[in-house]
Amino acid sequence: MTPHVSTRSAPRLAALLILSVFGCDPPFPELDPWDAAPDVAPPADADVDADAEDMADADVLDVPAPMDASPDGTAAEEPPDAPPPDAGPPDVAPDDAPAVTPDAAPDLPPIDAPLPCGALSRCGDGCVDTSSAAEHCGRCGNRCVAANAAGACAAGACVFTCNVGFADCDGNSANGCETATTSTSHCGACGRACGNSNGTPGCAAGTCQIACNAGYLDCDGDNANGCETLGVNDTTHCGRCGNRCPTGQACVRGACATICPDTLCGAACVDLMTSVAHCGACGRACATANGMPRCVGATCGIATCHAGFATCDSDVANGCEVNVQTDTGNCGFCGNRCNLLNATSTCVAGACALGACVSGFGNCDGVAANGCEVNTLADLRNCGACGRTCAMGATCIGGACVCPSGHTDCGGVCRPTGGRCSVGVGACLRDGVTVCAPGGTACSATPGAPSRELCNGVDDDCDGTVDEVDCIWHLPYGQRSWVVHPLDALAARDPTRRSTHAPREPIRAAFDIESLRELYVLTATRWHRLDLDTTRWSLPDGQWRDSGALTSAFQESDATAQAYWRSPILHAFSIPAAHGGDASTHEGVEVVTRDGVIFYSFELSTREFSPAFSSPGDRHTVPPVSWEGPWAPSYQDLRSSWIDLHNRNGWVHGQPARICNDPMITAPDVTVHQMLLTATTAHPLEAGHCFRCFGALAIGDFPPFGYPGAPPLAMIGDGAFNNDSLWIFRAP
């Protein structure tokens, strides 16, 4: 491209060249001399033979070669100060400007050709090391300048050193070293405040100073506590630091002075009224033997006696004249004379001590003052020696405790011993004799070992309750003692085995079938048939003959009866064929539940239960409160009941005519009757004429339950009466 000169920009170019020489950034970025001008054809009448001075006056010079190439053809470093992207277009000659053509190119290189900088950066017309140049640190024109600091460039980054007397206390480099370290808030360093206690603080050459208020001194040199000393009355720093007043002098208004309000004895200021060394006069000293003297009202006296001494005559001249540790006339204190009862006496360590008690006496309270105060020949609490207490009921004779005949001292009480006794209950009961034991007496016997409870009328497990396992209590006709059978005879003989049909749930109801000599029990879910011939019970399944689900025997289509069955079963009883039934074919059964009573007929030949009446309304009922007269219990309280056709055992008595209020009845005593049992009471019911209860008695007063071997009252559950024999099962 042919070089050319724009005559329109010459004055501005000259100004830029001058600024570049002095290292200044051009004031007008758009006039940066290093921007290449576009190629423009020179005017036709341009003077190509102009000399060097004419070329220097030109506004803009075209760069003969591209900016990214050096004169020798190698790549040149890109100038760091490129014009901003929004700079205007460079000055160029208008298209109609006259062209200027030089006569010939001079031998010197063009003045706007870039100088080679190598590893340095070109800033203006010079080559600069931007890693260390403070005027161009890291980049051209980035000057390291901060307030109150000297700047330098290191590794292309500005670093600053605060001038003496300044510091950067807010950590903000933008405002430089903003804080003067000559103030009392920042004296010599940031945050170093000067103390101002009792004075006016100041800061000089980075060191805190303080001008103390009148009368105050800074004697410890610690600026933090200011002027800490009040020199007007401090005997260590009286008027000035370190001025200590001599002994006997005081600091008065900052000066040491001798002040004695009393008497000067030599150099000492003495109160003659109280001074032990100068009591009443200089040199008159007080002294006390075995004690400490005192001076009161200019008169010597005794302040205190040494331990173990006392003044018993109040004579100051002989001081504390008595040794109360050993003086039997003043033992421990003045006037305490040792004269002990029933003993010789001494004074030891200030206490009267016994030499020896008279025979038959003792010092049992440990108090020497009352001597040997106890007669140990007859004292129950000190019999023969102090602290030997006789047993309650004993006497002390000649120093020996004696219990009455047939008694022994058992733990401090004379108790009867040697009598016969027994221990344990049931099968564990053993006999012995009464002997002393800790806390009193005990039986010499050892109870036997308990065993597995059986149904045998014996308390085998020794817990005080007989036959509390599942048992069957049987009272045969005409007998006065019960026979107890195991509920499962096979399991009683061999605990590892169980009868096939024996109940495994609590028995809730029982009733007999008199004609067949058998008995049915009901649990919550099943029925079980018991053979009442006990001679067959030793055979496998000879006791319980069969069993089944309740629904298999008592099939119900009536909704009310079904609802009754869903409530808890309370008990059941049978009506023998000889009493109101067909003696050859059927017996009656009533099942009592919490919600009502259901009536069934039992077919003897098939052992099947069926509804007792064809009408559903007659097959069940809810008994009223007075269902069997005023003596009747609530049917919901019933635990057991049975019908006795003959009263051959004679357990109940009554006149049917009175019971039924019918004078036409001539029977002298009750025969057919029903027994109703609750948990606590027994109610006999006349069943031969009128079905009315005629009394109530405690269940324990009903004769059969008073016989030996009877079931415990709390265990009496439902039962059955078959051929004048009573059977009772354990309550659920």
C-alpha positions in Angstrom: 0.0 0.0 0.0 1.3 3.4 -0.9 1.9 5.8 2.1 0.0 9.0 2.2 -0.6 11.9 4.5 -3.9 13.3 5.7 -3.5 17.1 5.9 -6.6 17.4 8.1 -5.2 15.6 11.2 -1.6 17.0 11.5 -2.1 19.3 14.6 -3.6 16.5 16.7 -0.9 14.0 15.7 1.8 16.4 16.8 0.2 16.8 20.2 -0.1 13.0 20.6 3.5 12.5 19.8 4.6 15.0 22.4 2.5 13.2 25.1 3.9 9.9 24.1 7.5 11.1 24.6 6.6 11.9 28.3 4.9 8.6 28.9 1.4 10.0 29.0 -1.7 8.2 27.7 -3.3 9.9 24.8 -6.3 12.1 26.0 -8.4 11.1 23.0 -8.6 7.3 22.5 -10.0 7.9 19.0 -6.7 9.7 18.1 -4.4 6.8 19.2 -1.4 7.2 16.8 -1.0 3.4 16.7 -4.3 2.8 15.0 -3.7 2.1 11.4 -5.4 4.5 8.9 -7.3 3.0 6.1 -5.7 2.9 2.7 -6.7 6.0 0.8 -5.4 7.0 -2.6 -3.1 10.1 -2.3 -4.1 13.3 -4.1 -2.9 13.7 -7.6 -1.0 16.8 -6.8 0.7 15.5 -3.6 4.3 16.6 -3.2 6.2 13.3 -3.0 9.5 15.0 -2.6 8.7 16.8 0.7 11.5 16.6 3.2 11.4 14.9 6.6 10.1 18.1 8.4 7.1 18.2 6.0 6.3 14.6 6.8 6.4 15.2 10.5 3.7 17.9 10.1 1.2 15.4 8.7 -2.0 14.6 10.8 -1.9 10.8 10.4 0.6 8.5 9.0 -0.3 5.2 7.3 1.5 2.2 8.7 3.5 0.7 5.8 3.1 -2.8 7.2 0.3 -4.6 9.1 0.3 -4.0 12.9 0.8 -7.6 13.7 4.1 -7.8 11.8 7.5 -6.3 12.7 9.7 -4.6 10.1 11.7 -7.7 9.8 8.7 -9.8 9.0 8.3 -11.5 12.4 5.2 -11.4 14.5 4.9 -8.3 16.7 3.2 -8.1 20.0 -0.2 -6.6 19.8 -0.3 -3.1 21.3 -2.0 -3.3 24.7 -4.0 -0.2 24.4 -6.5 -0.9 21.6 -9.2 1.6 21.0 -12.5 0.9 22.7 -15.1 -0.9 20.5 -17.3 2.2 20.4 -14.6 4.6 19.1 -15.4 6.5 16.0 -13.9 5.9 12.6 -10.3 7.3 12.0 -9.9 10.5 10.2 -9.5 9.8 6.4 -9.4 12.1 3.5 -12.6 12.7 1.7 -13.0 10.9 -1.6 -12.7 14.2 -3.5 -9.5 15.4 -1.7 -6.6 16.0 -4.1 -4.1 13.2 -4.1 -0.5 13.9 -3.0 2.1 11.8 -4.5 5.7 11.9 -3.1 8.5 12.2 -5.6 10.4 9.3 -4.1 10.5 7.3 -0.9 13.3 8.5 1.5 16.1 6.2 2.7 14.9 6.4 6.4 12.0 4.2 7.7 8.6 5.9 8.1 8.3 7.8 11.4 5.1 5.8 12.3 6.7 2.4 12.0 6.6 0.5 15.4 9.8 -0.1 17.3 10.7 -3.7 18.2 10.0 -4.5 22.0 10.7 -8.2 22.2 9.4 -9.6 25.6 8.3 -6.1 26.8 5.0 -4.4 26.1 4.6 -1.3 24.0 3.0 1.5 26.0 2.8 4.7 24.0 6.0 4.9 21.9 8.1 3.0 24.5 8.7 -0.5 25.5 7.7 -1.3 29.1 8.1 -4.2 31.5 4.5 -4.4 32.9 5.5 -6.9 35.6 7.5 -4.2 37.5 6.6 -0.8 36.0 4.7 1.3 38.5 3.1 3.4 35.7 2.0 0.4 33.7 1.6 -2.4 36.3 0.1 -5.5 34.6 -1.2 -3.4 31.7 -0.5 -0.1 30.1 -1.7 2.9 32.0 -2.4 1.0 35.3 -0.6 3.3 37.8 0.2 2.1 41.3 -1.0 5.1 43.2 -2.8 5.2 46.7 -3.4 7.8 49.3 -0.7 8.2 51.9 1.3 5.3 50.5 4.2 4.5 48.2 3.3 2.2 45.4 5.3 -0.4 43.6 4.7 -3.1 41.0 5.6 -6.7 41.7 4.8 -9.6 39.4 2.3 -7.4 37.6 0.3 -6.4 40.7 0.4 -3.2 42.7 1.7 -3.3 46.2 1.6 -0.4 48.6 3.6 0.6 51.7 1.9 3.1 54.0 3.8 6.3 54.7 5.1 6.9 58.2 2.2 8.1 60.4 -0.5 6.4 58.4 -2.1 2.9 58.3 -4.7 1.0 56.4 -7.2 0.3 59.3 -10.3 -0.4 57.4 -8.8 -3.0 55.1 -10.0 -1.2 52.0 -7.2 -0.7 49.5 -9.3 1.7 47.4 -8.9 4.5 49.9 -5.2 3.7 50.7 -3.7 4.3 54.1 -6.7 6.4 55.3 -5.9 6.5 59.0 -3.3 8.8 60.7 -1.6 6.8 63.5 -1.0 10.0 65.6 -4.5 10.1 67.1 -5.4 8.9 70.6 -7.7 6.3 69.0 -5.0 4.8 66.7 -1.7 5.7 68.4 1.1 4.0 66.6 -1.1 1.3 65.3 -4.7 0.6 64.3 -7.1 0.4 67.3 -4.4 1.3 69.9 -6.4 3.7 72.1 -4.7 5.8 74.8 -6.0 5.5 78.3 -7.7 8.6 79.8 -8.3 7.6 83.5 -7.8 10.7 85.7 -6.0 12.6 82.9 -5.9 14.0 79.4 -4.5 11.5 76.8 -2.2 12.4 73.9 -0.2 10.6 71.1 3.4 11.6 70.1 5.5 9.7 67.6 3.1 6.7 67.9 3.4 6.5 71.7 0.5 7.2 74.1 1.1 9.9 76.7 -1.2 11.3 79.4 -1.3 14.6 81.3 -2.5 13.7 84.8 -5.2 15.7 86.5 -4.1 17.6 89.6 -3.3 15.3 92.5 -3.0 12.1 90.3 0.1 10.3 89.2 1.0 7.6 86.7 3.4 5.6 88.7 3.1 2.1 87.1 3.8 3.3 83.6 0.8 1.5 82.3 -1.1 3.8 80.0 -4.1 1.5 80.0 -5.1 2.5 83.6 -4.1 6.1 83.2 -3.2 8.1 86.3 -3.9 5.4 88.8 -2.3 6.9 91.9 -3.8 9.7 94.1 -0.6 11.2 95.3 -2.2 13.5 97.9 -2.6 10.7 100.5 -0.6 7.7 99.2 2.3 7.0 101.6 4.0 4.9 98.9 3.8 7.7 96.3 3.4 10.9 98.4 3.4 13.9 96.1 5.5 12.1 93.4 6.0 8.5 92.3 8.3 6.5 94.6 8.2 9.0 97.4 7.6 6.6 100.4 6.8 8.1 103.8 8.9 6.8 106.7 7.2 4.7 109.5 5.2 6.8 111.8 4.5 9.4 109.1 1.5 10.0 106.9 1.0 11.6 103.5 -0.9 14.8 103.9 -1.8 16.8 100.8 1.1 15.3 99.0 3.8 15.7 101.7 5.1 13.3 104.4 4.4 14.5 107.9 4.6 13.1 111.5 1.2 13.1 113.3 0.7 11.6 116.8 -2.7 12.3 118.5 -1.5 10.5 121.7 1.9 10.3 123.3 5.3 9.9 121.8 7.4 7.3 123.5 10.6 7.7 121.7 9.8 7.8 118.1 6.6 5.7 118.6 3.2 7.3 118.9 1.5 5.5 121.8 -2.0 5.4 123.4 -1.1 5.0 127.1 -4.7 3.9 127.8 -4.4 0.7 125.7 -0.7 0.0 125.0 0.5 -3.2 126.6 4.1 -2.0 126.3 3.4 1.5 127.6 0.3 1.1 129.9 -0.3 4.4 131.7 3.3 5.6 131.2 6.1 5.1 128.6 8.0 1.9 129.4 5.4 0.4 131.8 4.8 -3.0 130.2 2.1 -5.5 131.2 2.9 -9.2 131.8 0.6 -12.3 132.6 1.8 -15.7 133.7 0.4 -18.5 131.5 -1.6 -16.0 129.6 -1.9 -12.9 127.4 -1.9 -9.4 129.1 -4.1 -6.4 128.2 -4.1 -2.7 129.0 -7.5 -1.1 129.6 -7.9 2.5 131.0 -4.1 2.6 131.6 -4.3 -0.4 133.9 -2.8 -3.9 133.2 -5.1 -6.9 133.2 -5.5 -10.4 131.8 -6.7 -10.7 128.2 -6.8 -14.5 127.9 -5.3 -17.5 129.6 -3.3 -20.1 127.6 -5.1 -23.4 126.9 -5.2 -25.5 130.1 -4.8 -22.6 132.5 -7.2 -20.3 134.3 -7.2 -17.4 136.8 -9.4 -18.7 139.6 -8.5 -16.0 142.1 -8.8 -13.0 139.7 -5.3 -11.8 140.9 -3.5 -10.1 138.0 -0.2 -10.4 139.8 -0.1 -14.2 139.6 -1.7 -14.4 136.2 -3.4 -17.6 135.2 -2.3 -19.5 138.2 -4.3 -22.8 137.9 -3.7 -25.8 135.6 -7.3 -26.9 135.0 -6.0 -30.0 133.2 -4.9 -31.7 136.4 -6.3 -29.8 139.4 -9.1 -31.9 141.0 -10.4 -28.8 142.7 -10.7 -26.9 139.5 -10.9 -29.6 136.9 -11.7 -28.2 133.5 -12.8 -24.9 134.9 -12.6 -23.0 138.2 -14.6 -24.5 141.0 -15.2 -27.9 139.4 -14.3 -30.3 142.2 -13.9 -33.9 141.3 -15.8 -35.9 144.0 -17.4 -38.8 142.2 -20.1 -41.2 143.5 -19.1 -44.7 144.4 -15.6 -44.2 142.9 -12.2 -42.6 143.4 -11.5 -39.6 141.1 -8.7 -37.7 139.3 -8.5 -34.9 136.8 -7.2 -35.9 133.4 -7.1 -33.5 130.5 -9.5 -31.2 132.2 -12.2 -33.8 133.0 -12.9 -35.7 136.2 -12.0 -39.3 135.7 -12.8 -42.4 137.6 -10.0 -44.2 139.3 -12.2 -47.3 140.1 -15.8 -48.0 140.8 -16.9 -49.6 144.0 -17.8 -53.3 143.5 -21.4 -53.8 142.3 -21.5 -50.3 140.7 -20.7 -49.0 137.2 -20.3 -45.8 135.3 -22.8 -46.8 132.6 -23.7 -43.4 131.2 -20.1 -42.4 130.5 -20.5 -39.2 132.5 -17.7 -39.0 135.1 -19.5 -36.2 136.9 -22.0 -38.5 138.5 -19.5 -41.3 139.2 -20.5 -44.9 139.2 -24.2 -44.3 139.2 -25.7 -47.8 138.4 -26.1 -50.8 140.7 -25.1 -53.6 138.3 -26.4 -56.3 140.7 -30.1 -55.5 140.0 -30.4 -53.1 137.1 -32.3 -54.8 134.1 -30.5 -52.6 131.6 -27.1 -53.1 133.1 -27.2 -56.5 134.7 -23.7 -57.6 135.8 -22.1 -55.0 133.5 -22.9 -51.8 131.8 -25.1 -52.3 128.7 -26.1 -55.9 129.4 -29.9 -55.7 129.1 -32.1 -58.5 130.3 -34.7 -60.0 128.1 -38.3 -58.7 128.4 -39.9 -60.7 131.2 -36.6 -61.5 132.9 -35.3 -60.3 136.3 -31.7 -59.3 137.3 -30.6 -61.3 140.3 -27.0 -60.8 141.6 -25.9 -59.5 138.3 -27.5 -62.3 136.2 -30.6 -62.2 134.0 -33.1 -65.0 134.7 -36.2 -65.9 132.6 -39.3 -67.5 134.2 -39.5 -71.3 134.2 -40.3 -72.8 130.8 -39.1 -69.7 129.0 -36.0 -68.8 127.1 -34.4 -65.5 126.2 -35.3 -65.5 122.5 -34.0 -62.3 120.8 -34.5 -60.1 123.9 -37.8 -61.6 125.0 -38.5 -64.4 127.5 -40.6 -66.7 125.3 -42.2 -70.1 126.0 -40.1 -72.8 124.4 -40.3 -76.6 124.3 -44.0 -76.8 123.3 -45.2 -78.9 120.4 -45.8 -77.1 117.1 -46.2 -77.8 113.4 -45.1 -76.2 110.1 -46.4 -76.3 106.6 -49.9 -77.0 105.3 -51.5 -79.8 103.4 -49.1 -82.6 102.5 -46.2 -80.5 103.7 -47.4 -80.4 107.3 -44.7 -81.5 109.8 -44.6 -81.6 113.6 -41.8 -80.2 115.9 -41.2 -78.2 119.1 -40.9 -74.5 119.7 -37.3 -73.2 119.8 -35.7 -69.8 119.7 -35.2 -68.3 116.3 -34.2 -64.9 114.8 -36.9 -62.4 115.7 -38.6 -64.7 118.3 -39.4 -68.4 118.2 -39.9 -71.0 115.5 -40.9 -74.6 115.1 -38.0 -77.0 115.0 -39.7 -78.9 112.1 -39.0 -78.4 108.5 -42.0 -78.4 106.1 -42.2 -81.1 103.5 -41.7 -80.5 99.8 -44.8 -79.7 97.7 -45.8 -81.9 94.8 -48.1 -81.7 91.8 -51.6 -81.0 92.9 -53.9 -84.0 92.4 -57.6 -84.5 92.8 -57.4 -86.5 96.0 -58.7 -84.3 98.8 -55.2 -83.4 99.8 -53.3 -80.1 99.4 -50.5 -81.7 97.4 -48.8 -78.4 96.4 -49.1 -77.0 99.9 -50.6 -73.7 99.0 -53.5 -73.8 101.4 -56.1 -74.8 98.8 -57.2 -78.4 98.3 -57.7 -79.8 94.8 -57.5 -76.4 93.0 -56.8 -78.2 89.7 -59.6 -79.4 87.5 -61.4 -82.0 89.5 -64.8 -83.8 89.8 -66.2 -83.8 93.3 -68.6 -86.8 93.9 -70.8 -87.2 97.0 -72.3 -90.7 96.8 -75.8 -91.3 98.1 -75.9 -91.8 101.9 -72.3 -90.7 102.4 -70.9 -87.9 104.6 -67.6 -87.4 102.8 -66.7 -86.5 99.3 -64.7 -88.5 96.8 -62.5 -86.4 94.5 -61.7 -87.6 91.0 -59.4 -86.1 88.4 -61.2 -84.4 85.5 -58.9 -86.5 83.2 -58.1 -89.8 84.9 -55.7 -90.8 82.1 -53.6 -87.5 82.4 -53.6 -87.9 86.2 -51.9 -91.3 85.9 -49.5 -90.1 83.1 -49.1 -86.3 82.7 -47.8 -86.9 79.2 -51.1 -88.3 78.0 -54.6 -86.8 77.6 -58.0 -88.5 77.2 -59.4 -88.0 73.7 -62.7 -86.6 74.8 -61.7 -84.9 78.1 -62.6 -81.1 78.3 -59.7 -78.8 77.6 -61.7 -75.6 78.2 -63.3 -74.4 81.5 -66.6 -76.2 82.1 -69.5 -73.7 82.1 -72.5 -76.1 82.5 -73.3 -79.7 83.5 -76.5 -81.8 83.5 -77.1 -85.6 83.9 -79.3 -88.0 82.0 -80.7 -90.0 84.8 -82.0 -92.9 82.8 -78.6 -93.6 81.1 -76.4 -92.8 84.2 -74.3 -90.4 82.2 -73.5 -86.7 82.4 -72.9 -84.0 79.8 -70.7 -80.9 80.4 -70.6 -77.8 78.1 -67.6 -75.5 77.5 -67.8 -72.3 75.5 -67.5 -74.3 72.2 -67.9 -78.0 72.9 -69.9 -80.8 74.6 -68.4 -83.8 76.4 -70.2 -87.0 77.6 -69.1 -88.5 81.0 -69.8 -92.1 82.0 -70.8 -92.1 85.6 -69.7 -95.7 86.2 -66.3 -94.9 87.8 -65.2 -98.5 87.5 -64.6 -98.0 83.8 -62.5 -94.8 84.3 -59.2 -96.8 84.4 -59.7 -97.8 80.8 -58.6 -95.7 77.9 -61.5 -93.4 77.0 -63.5 -95.2 79.6 -64.3 -91.9 81.5 -65.1 -89.5 78.7 -66.9 -91.4 76.0 -67.3 -88.8 73.3 -67.4 -85.1 72.5 -68.2 -82.6 69.7 -68.9 -79.0 68.8 -71.9 -77.4 70.5 -73.5 -76.8 67.1 -73.3 -80.5 66.3 -75.6 -81.4 69.2 -77.7 -78.2 69.7 -78.8 -77.3 66.2 -80.9 -74.2 66.1 -83.0 -72.6 63.4 -84.7 -70.1 65.7 -83.0 -66.7 65.5 -83.7 -65.9 69.2 -82.3 -69.2 70.4 -79.3 -68.6 68.2 -78.7 -65.2 69.9 -79.0 -66.8 73.3 -76.3 -69.3 72.4 -74.0 -66.5 71.4 -74.1 -65.1 75.0 -72.1 -66.8 77.8 -73.5 -70.1 79.1 -74.2 -69.8 82.9 -75.4 -73.4 83.7 -77.8 -76.2 82.7 -79.9 -78.8 84.3 -82.0 -81.8 83.3 -85.5 -82.8 84.1 -85.6 -86.6 84.7 -88.0 -88.6 82.7 -89.8 -89.6 85.9 -90.6 -86.0 86.5 -92.9 -84.7 83.8 -91.4 -86.6 80.9 -92.0 -89.8 79.0 -90.0 -92.2 81.1 -89.3 -94.5 78.3 -88.2 -92.1 75.5 -87.2 -88.6 76.6 -85.7 -86.3 79.3 -85.8 -82.6 79.4 -82.8 -80.2 79.4 -82.7 -76.4 80.1 -79.6 -74.4 79.0 -79.4 -71.1 80.9 -77.4 -68.3 79.1 -76.9 -64.7 80.1 -79.5 -63.6 77.7 -82.2 -66.3 78.3 -83.2 -69.9 78.8 -83.5 -72.5 76.0 -85.6 -75.7 76.3 -84.6 -79.1 74.7 -85.8 -82.6 74.6 -83.2 -85.4 74.8 -84.0 -88.6 72.9 -82.7 -91.5 75.0 -82.4 -94.0 72.3 -80.5 -91.8 69.9 -78.8 -89.4 72.3 -80.1 -86.5 70.2 -81.2 -83.0 71.4 -84.2 -81.3 69.7 -86.4 -78.3 70.5 -88.7 -79.1 73.4 -91.8 -77.5 71.8 -93.0 -77.1 68.3 -93.8 -73.4 68.7 -90.7 -71.2 68.6 -92.2 -68.9 71.2 -92.3 -71.9 73.7 -88.7 -73.0 73.1 -87.0 -70.2 75.0 -87.8 -67.6 77.6 -86.3 -64.7 79.7 -87.3 -65.4 83.3 -88.7 -62.3 85.2 -87.1 -61.0 88.4 -89.5 -62.9 90.6 -89.6 -66.0 88.4 -89.6 -68.5 91.3 -90.9 -66.3 94.1 -89.3 -63.7 96.3 -86.6 -66.0 97.6 -85.4 -66.8 94.1 -82.1 -65.4 92.9 -81.7 -63.7 89.5 -81.3 -66.4 86.9 -78.2 -64.5 85.6 -76.6 -65.1 89.0 -77.0 -68.8 88.9 -73.9 -71.0 89.0 -75.4 -74.4 89.4 -78.8 -76.2 89.8 -80.2 -79.7 89.8 -83.5 -81.6 90.5 -83.7 -84.1 93.4 -86.8 -86.3 93.0 -86.8 -87.9 96.4 -84.9 -85.9 99.0 -83.6 -89.1 100.4 -80.4 -87.4 101.7 -82.6 -85.0 103.8 -80.7 -81.9 102.9 -83.8 -79.6 102.8 -86.9 -79.4 104.8 -90.2 -77.6 104.5 -94.0 -77.9 104.4 -95.3 -77.9 100.8 -98.7 -76.5 102.0 -97.1 -73.4 103.5 -94.6 -73.0 100.7 -97.2 -73.2 98.0 -99.9 -71.5 100.1 -102.2 -74.5 99.4 -103.9 -76.2 102.4 -105.0 -79.1 100.2 -101.4 -80.3 100.1 -101.0 -83.0 102.7 -97.3 -83.9 102.2 -95.5 -83.3 105.5 -92.1 -82.5 104.0 -90.5 -81.5 100.7 -89.7 -84.4 98.4 -89.3 -83.2 94.8 -87.2 -80.1 94.8 -84.6 -78.1 92.8 -81.4 -76.6 94.3 -80.3 -73.2 92.9 -76.8 -72.1 93.7 -75.1 -68.7 93.2 -71.5 -68.0 94.1 -72.5 -67.2 97.7 -76.0 -68.5 98.4 -78.1 -71.7 98.1 -81.9 -71.5 97.4 -84.1 -74.6 97.7 -87.2 -74.6 95.4 -90.3 -76.8 95.9 -90.8 -78.6 92.6 -93.4 -81.2 93.4 -96.4 -78.8 93.6 -95.8 -75.2 92.9 -92.2 -74.4 91.8 -91.4 -71.8 94.5 -88.2 -71.0 96.3 -88.7 -71.2 100.1 -85.5 -69.9 101.6 -81.9 -68.8 101.1 -78.8 -69.7 103.1 -75.1 -69.2 102.7 -73.6 -71.7 100.4 -71.3 -72.9 103.1 -74.3 -73.7 105.3 -75.8 -76.1 102.7 -75.1 -79.5 104.4 -73.2 -81.3 101.6 -70.6 -78.5 101.4 -69.8 -78.9 105.1 -68.8 -82.6 104.7 -65.1 -83.6 104.6 -63.5 -83.3 101.2 -66.1 -80.9 99.9 -65.0 -78.6 97.1 -63.7 -75.2 98.2 -66.6 -72.8 98.1 -64.9 -70.5 95.6 -64.5 -73.5 93.2 -68.0 -74.7 93.2 -69.3 -74.6 89.6 -72.2 -76.3 87.9 -73.2 -79.8 89.0 -75.7 -82.6 88.4 -77.7 -84.9 90.6 -78.0 -88.5 89.4 -79.6 -91.3 91.3 -79.3 -89.4 94.6 -75.5 -88.8 94.1 -74.2 -85.2 93.7 -71.5 -84.3 91.1 -69.8 -80.9 91.2 -67.3 -79.4 88.7 -64.9 -76.6 89.1 -66.2 -73.1 88.4 -64.8 -71.5 85.2 
